[in-house]
């Protein structure tokens, strides 16, 4: 039960991130949280991100990965003091991705899709708030992740809020 409650808490943090995204009529507002779980340690938030946070029509998952890869060795050592020899790629292999919307499998902008970025990063688990509705494209992100050996969990309980925020229907 503690794990399920943990999932809800981290998804609520991803929703908080999604609400930072400036709504646009041609894209969703998505939030993402990367949580690293090393044996014998409490979960550590590695990074967060939201849609259009970084320049270049960026997506939440890509922004979270980009920010994680920019963490200095000194910062990593302070986050994971007993694991100072692990680099970011090794940490990503122990990372769970909490995303409010299914990671995209195609981008109308031509940029790389988030499902591919998560696969390339070799994350271990993706927890999704709600499937991507067909407003813009037909998304197959969860299937791509599963086919690549990444565990996929559809989190129950926050679907309507994730969808509402994705469509920019938030006041914060």
C-alpha positions in Angstrom: 0.0 0.0 0.0 2.9 2.4 0.8 4.1 2.1 -2.8 0.6 3.0 -4.2 0.5 6.0 -1.9 4.0 7.0 -3.0 2.8 6.8 -6.6 -0.1 9.2 -5.9 2.2 11.6 -4.1 4.7 11.7 -7.0 2.0 12.0 -9.6 0.5 15.0 -7.6 4.0 16.6 -7.9 3.9 15.9 -11.6 0.5 17.6 -11.8 2.0 20.6 -9.9 4.7 20.8 -12.6 2.1 20.4 -15.4 0.2 23.4 -14.1 3.3 25.6 -14.7 3.0 25.0 -18.4 1.6 27.9 -20.4 -1.5 26.5 -22.2 -1.5 26.5 -26.0 -4.2 25.3 -28.4 -1.8 23.0 -30.3 -0.1 21.0 -27.4 -0.9 19.5 -24.0 0.4 20.7 -20.6 2.3 17.8 -19.1 4.3 17.4 -15.9 7.0 14.9 -15.2 9.0 13.8 -12.1 12.1 11.5 -12.2 12.4 9.5 -9.0 15.5 7.3 -8.4 15.1 4.3 -6.2 18.3 2.7 -5.1 18.4 -0.4 -2.9 18.5 0.5 0.8 17.7 4.2 0.1 14.6 6.3 0.2 13.4 7.5 -3.2 15.2 10.6 -4.4 13.6 13.1 -6.8 16.3 13.4 -9.5 14.5 16.1 -11.5 11.2 17.6 -12.6 9.9 19.1 -15.8 6.9 20.5 -17.6 5.8 21.2 -21.2 7.6 24.1 -22.9 9.8 24.7 -19.8 13.0 24.8 -21.8 13.4 26.6 -25.1 12.5 24.8 -28.3 8.9 23.5 -28.0 10.0 20.9 -25.4 8.0 18.2 -23.6 8.0 17.4 -19.9 9.8 14.1 -20.1 12.5 15.4 -22.3 13.0 18.4 -20.1 13.2 16.2 -17.0 15.9 14.0 -18.7 17.8 17.1 -19.9 17.8 18.6 -16.4 18.9 15.3 -14.9 21.8 15.0 -17.3 22.9 18.5 -16.3 23.3 17.6 -12.6 26.9 18.0 -11.6 29.0 15.2 -10.1 29.1 17.2 -6.9 25.3 17.5 -6.8 24.9 13.8 -7.6 27.3 13.0 -4.7 25.1 15.1 -2.3 21.9 13.4 -3.5 23.4 9.9 -3.3 26.2 10.1 -0.7 26.7 6.3 -0.4 26.7 5.8 -4.2 29.3 8.4 -5.3 30.6 6.2 -8.0 27.3 6.0 -10.0 27.0 8.3 -13.0 23.7 9.8 -14.3 23.2 6.9 -16.8 23.5 4.3 -14.0 21.1 6.3 -11.9 18.6 6.6 -14.7 18.5 2.8 -14.9 17.1 2.9 -11.3 14.7 5.7 -12.1 10.9 5.8 -12.2 9.2 8.3 -14.5 6.0 9.9 -13.3 4.2 11.6 -16.1 0.7 13.1 -16.2 0.2 12.1 -19.8 1.3 9.1 -21.8 4.8 9.8 -23.3 4.4 10.9 -26.9 5.4 8.4 -29.7 5.2 11.0 -32.5 5.7 14.8 -32.6 3.9 17.0 -35.1 6.9 19.4 -34.8 9.3 16.7 -36.0 11.2 16.7 -32.8 12.2 13.4 -31.1 9.3 11.8 -29.2 9.5 11.4 -25.4 8.9 7.6 -25.5 12.2 7.2 -27.5 14.1 9.5 -25.1 12.9 7.4 -22.1 13.9 4.2 -23.9 17.3 5.6 -24.8 17.8 6.7 -21.1 17.0 3.1 -20.1 14.6 4.2 -17.3 13.1 1.2 -15.4 9.5 2.2 -14.9 7.0 4.7 -16.3 3.9 5.6 -14.2 1.3 7.3 -16.3 -1.6 9.5 -15.1 -3.7 9.2 -18.2 -3.4 8.0 -21.8 -2.8 10.7 -24.5 -6.2 11.6 -26.1 -6.2 11.6 -29.9 -6.5 15.5 -30.1 -3.3 15.8 -32.1 -1.8 12.4 -32.9 -2.4 8.7 -32.3 0.0 7.9 -29.4 1.6 4.6 -28.8 4.1 5.6 -26.2 3.1 3.1 -23.6 3.4 0.2 -26.1 6.8 1.4 -27.2 8.0 1.6 -23.6 6.7 -1.9 -22.8 8.2 -3.3 -26.0 11.6 -1.9 -24.9 11.3 -3.7 -21.5 10.3 -0.7 -19.4 7.6 -1.5 -16.9 4.5 0.7 -17.5 1.9 1.4 -14.8 -1.3 3.3 -15.4 -2.0 5.0 -12.2 -5.7 5.0 -11.1 -7.3 7.9 -9.3 -6.1 11.1 -11.0 -7.0 10.5 -14.6 -9.6 13.3 -14.8 -7.3 15.9 -13.2 -4.4 14.9 -15.4 -6.6 15.3 -18.5 -8.1 18.6 -17.4 -4.6 20.0 -16.7 -3.3 18.5 -20.0 -5.9 20.5 -21.9 -4.8 23.7 -20.1 -7.9 23.9 -17.9 -6.1 25.0 -14.8 -6.0 28.3 -13.0 -2.7 28.1 -11.2 
